[in-house]
Amino acid sequence: MASDDEAAGHPALTRRAFCQAVGVSACAVASIGAAAVTVEFLRPRALFEPATTFTVGPPDSIEIGAVLDFTEHRAFVMRLADGFRALSSVCTHLGCITRYQPDQHRIACPCHGSRFSLEGEVLAGPAPRPLRWLEMFLSDKGLVMVDTAVEVPLGTVFRL
Amino acid sequence: MDPVKTLTDNRVWRSIVRHGIRGTNRNRVMLVMENLFLHLHPAKVRRRNLEVSSTYYLGAVGVTLFVVLTVTGVLLMLYYHPSVPQAYDDMKELQFVVGNGVFLRNMHRWGAHAMVLVVFLHMLRVFYHKAYRPPREFNWVVGVVLLLVTLLLSYTGYLLPWDQLAFWGVSVGTNMVKAMPGLGPTLRFYLLGGHIVGENALLRFYVLHCVVLPGALLLGVAVHLWRVRKDGGVAGSSGLRRTSRRTKP
């Protein structure tokens, strides 16, 4: 018994083939859905990580030429003659925390020996880029604040 | 009364071991074929392939180390909590308080180092004996995957003591992941379960180390051994015959 499809030159779609196609398609859709749900599950929605902003203090409390090392916030804050700068202390090589070496007036990474100037420029070692400069702002109470999540262009001095 | 006969001449024994225990050729083959674990191996092996210089038993040593690591690892899990800062305290407790804890921990640690070394040596052995050539190309690829899984197991275990070495090792490693073009930062975020090496990262590495990767390794080893049999046994080189053996076609 020829169907309309066969009359039009198409091979007949049997009931069995149709059911198989529906079954396989349903399994494929369910698998893709399951994969998507799993990926979504693996991405945490709420992170209980430390805040990225921290308080340095009142502007007058920081002397000109001072280099403050906020290891727990992974940032250096320096006061210059004309303002402030905040550098990320995360090494641009592989993410170790660099330290300020006061006797040599430079910043050094303990992991692979990268050295940086107080402007964050690479002096030696494998670091591919200068240290990141970070956003600074004044709080409502007039305190100097740093946001380690926001990067500013190199050389952006924060002036009061 | 013959104790062997008492043990074997009953219905229970015959339901487990269908064939007899006589040392005939047929029974030996049956013993291998009818055992889930042994049947991954060939039923018959050339005598020269059993010589030390043929394989140096590196694959077998690797599997043995994996068994040692599984047993000691499961025991260590009984005292270890993957949380901050409890993980470090538990590691210290295992070293100084738990009975034989330091022995088991060191066994796990040195066994892990040894396994990486042995798997590398196994690969070198296969390479220098030309045992990667047809028909064994696919098994070489399976072996490379197994080497990778071994390295990942070693690396995920590295974070678990939660000491300075672990923390910075994983900071550096996950920043290497971040350097991957395009997908890097996302992959690092998923791997750490956040932006920093913290509680989520420890838990994720723990699950990878204790469940996901050992499971993958077990599956891979099963395929690897099965393929050794299907590809005609190991292709070793016997030093005893002073002949440069050609690999099998």
Chai-1 contact restraints between the chains, C-beta under 6 A:
chainA,res_idxA,chainB,res_idxB,connection_type,confidence,min_distance_angstrom,max_distance_angstrom,comment,restraint_id
A,L42,B,Y190,contact,1.0,0.0,6.0,A-B,restraint_1
A,P44,B,G193,contact,1.0,0.0,6.0,A-B,restraint_2
A,L47,B,G194,contact,1.0,0.0,6.0,A-B,restraint_3
A,E49,B,G194,contact,1.0,0.0,6.0,A-B,restraint_4
A,E49,B,I196,contact,1.0,0.0,6.0,A-B,restraint_5
A,L94,B,V172,contact,1.0,0.0,6.0,A-B,restraint_6
A,L94,B,N175,contact,1.0,0.0,6.0,A-B,restraint_7
A,G95,B,S171,contact,1.0,0.0,6.0,A-B,restraint_8
A,G95,B,N175,contact,1.0,0.0,6.0,A-B,restraint_9
